[in-house]
Amino acid sequence: MSSCCSSFFAANQRQFSDAVARRDLTRYRGRGPDQTTRLLRDAILGAGHGKTVLDVGAGIGALSFELLAAGVERVTAVEAAPAYVAAARQEAGRRNVSDRLDVVHGDFVSVAGAVAQADVVTMDRVVCCYPSYQPLLEAAVRRSRRLLAFSYPRDRWYVRAAVGLQNMVRALFRNPFRGFVHSARAMDALLAQHGFVRIERRATLKWSADLYGRADAATTRTR
Ligand SMILES: C[S@@+](CC[C@H](N)C(=O)[O-])C[C@H]1O[C@@H](n2cnc3c(N)ncnc32)[C@H](O)[C@@H]1O
């Protein structure tokens, strides 16, 4: 494990505990992927998934497993919470895909340089768990050969109000974890600076699921 910020790890570990990982794994086995995961999966499959995926903040690995089942050859999942790392490895064994899924424990911002580039980089509901979107997105675009697919809470007053309320409750219970609603416009501007253009956006009331591609490769489909 590597980190520049031990307070992030402590808060993250408390939020994404063994019990939460067990609950998420049971839900995924019973009901399949959550809505944002389905939206990102379908956007990636529509654009052509390529051979390799880097799934940042993979959780129990739902998006990784969906893409492996759809034909992606190899996935590297980077995950900061030890409980999720263990759950993802366990599920990979159960699905007989351990040889195609490499689960790396760490803060992606710190370990990105040691992780191989991939055709597609994904971050499903991850930027909202990290105080600054900038280092995460910058590390993500550097590792992406073609596509970046990520979901995040929409930058709307009612989403900000709900996330603010959740943070207040956490503070009351001395839970140091905080959720963040980052500016969609600022994230788009950062990605544009790095040569990525938005290919599509799918939204629910709370979430946005965006697919970006390298401007020079955005229209190229690969399987
Ligand atoms: C809300 S969960 C989403 C998990 C999964 N992607 C999903 O949608 O089911 C956010 C995940 O991002 C991870 N995470 C947040 N910041 C991270 C970072 N800098 N490096 C690695 N993982 C990170 C957390 O540990 C957590 O597992």
The ligand as a MOL file (V3000), in Angstrom:
LIG
                    3D

  0  0  0     0  0            999 V3000
M  V30 BEGIN CTAB
M  V30 COUNTS 27 29 0 0 0
M  V30 BEGIN ATOM
M  V30 1 C -18.5540 4.7910 -3.4420 0
M  V30 2 S -17.2920 3.6130 -3.6340 0 CHG=1
M  V30 3 C -17.6210 3.0360 -5.2850 0
M  V30 4 C -17.0700 1.6650 -5.5350 0
M  V30 5 C -17.3600 1.1250 -6.9430 0
M  V30 6 N -16.6190 1.8690 -7.9330 0
M  V30 7 C -18.8190 1.1460 -7.2340 0
M  V30 8 O -19.2880 2.0600 -7.9400 0
M  V30 9 O -19.5300 0.2600 -6.7340 0 CHG=-1
M  V30 10 C -15.8480 4.6240 -3.8900 0
M  V30 11 C -14.6070 3.7810 -3.9630 0
M  V30 12 O -13.5090 4.5700 -4.4170 0
M  V30 13 C -12.3750 4.2010 -3.6680 0
M  V30 14 N -11.4190 5.3140 -3.7710 0
M  V30 15 C -11.6660 6.6260 -3.5390 0
M  V30 16 N -10.5570 7.3600 -3.7840 0
M  V30 17 C -9.6120 6.4790 -4.1880 0
M  V30 18 C -8.2370 6.6120 -4.5640 0
M  V30 19 N -7.6500 7.8160 -4.5750 0
M  V30 20 N -7.5550 5.5010 -4.9160 0
M  V30 21 C -8.1510 4.2720 -4.8990 0
M  V30 22 N -9.4410 4.0920 -4.5400 0
M  V30 23 C -10.1540 5.1660 -4.1830 0
M  V30 24 C -12.9220 3.9390 -2.2810 0
M  V30 25 O -12.0560 3.1530 -1.5100 0
M  V30 26 C -14.2030 3.2220 -2.6150 0
M  V30 27 O -14.0060 1.8570 -2.7990 0
M  V30 END ATOM
M  V30 BEGIN BOND
M  V30 1 1 1 2
M  V30 2 1 2 3
M  V30 3 1 2 10
M  V30 4 1 3 4
M  V30 5 1 4 5
M  V30 6 1 5 6
M  V30 7 1 5 7
M  V30 8 2 7 8
M  V30 9 1 7 9
M  V30 10 1 10 11
M  V30 11 1 11 12
M  V30 12 1 11 26
M  V30 13 1 12 13
M  V30 14 1 13 14
M  V30 15 1 13 24
M  V30 16 1 14 15
M  V30 17 1 14 23
M  V30 18 2 15 16
M  V30 19 1 16 17
M  V30 20 1 17 18
M  V30 21 2 17 23
M  V30 22 1 18 19
M  V30 23 2 18 20
M  V30 24 1 20 21
M  V30 25 2 21 22
M  V30 26 1 22 23
M  V30 27 1 24 25
M  V30 28 1 24 26
M  V30 29 1 26 27
M  V30 END BOND
M  V30 END CTAB
M  END
